[in-house]
């Protein structure tokens, strides 16, 4: 029997007949299908794919440093 895996990159869940399909991929739950945008957990309590989907704080801070100050005019 072939078990299908959830299309969420870090998810370890298998999908069943009630799987959510989005853009040709199957997901175990809506949180995985939406990419854990707001940190929603996976439907399976032992799966921690939502934590792996969060951006690292250091990457966010670094991006802010590289774009600040965005409102400064271009020098002549």
For each residue, the residues with C-beta under 8 A, 3 or more apart:
1:
2:
3: 14
4: 14 15 19 26
5: 11 12 13 14 15
6: 11 12 13 14 15 19 26 27 28 29 32 49
7: 11 25 26 27 32 33
8: 11 13 27 28 32 33 35 36 42 49 53
9: 49 52 53
10: 48 49 52 53
11: 5 6 7 8 27 28 32 42 47 49
12: 5 6 47 49
13: 5 6 8 28 29 32 42 43 44 47 49
14: 3 4 5 6 28
15: 4 5 6 19 26 27 28
16: 19
17:
18:
19: 4 6 15 16 26 27 28
20: 26 27 28 29 30 32 33
21: 24 25 26 27
22: 25 27 33
23:
24: 21
25: 7 21 22 33
26: 4 6 7 15 19 20 21
27: 6 7 8 11 15 19 20 21 22 30 32 33
28: 6 8 11 13 14 15 19 20 32 42 43 44
29: 6 13 20 32 33 42 43
30: 20 27 33 34 40
31: 34 36 40 41 42 43 50
32: 6 7 8 11 13 20 27 28 29 35 36 42 43 49
33: 7 8 20 22 25 27 29 30
34: 30 31 37 40
35: 8 32 53
36: 8 31 32 39 40 41 42 49 50 53 54
37: 34 40
38:
39: 36 50 54
40: 30 31 34 36 37 50
41: 31 36 45 50
42: 8 11 13 28 29 31 32 36 47 48 49 50
43: 13 28 29 31 32 47
44: 13 28 47
45: 41
46:
47: 11 12 13 42 43 44
48: 10 42 51 52
49: 6 8 9 10 11 12 13 32 36 42 52 53
50: 31 36 39 40 41 42 53 54
51: 48 54
52: 9 10 48 49
53: 8 9 10 35 36 49 50
54: 36 39 50 51
55: 59 60
56: 59 60
57: 60 61
58: 61 62
59: 55 56 62 63
60: 55 56 57 63 64
61: 57 58 64 65
62: 58 59 65 66
63: 59 60 66 67
64: 60 61 67 68
65: 61 62 68
66: 62 63
67: 63 64 70
68: 64 65
69: 72
70: 67
71:
72: 69
73:
74:
75:
76:
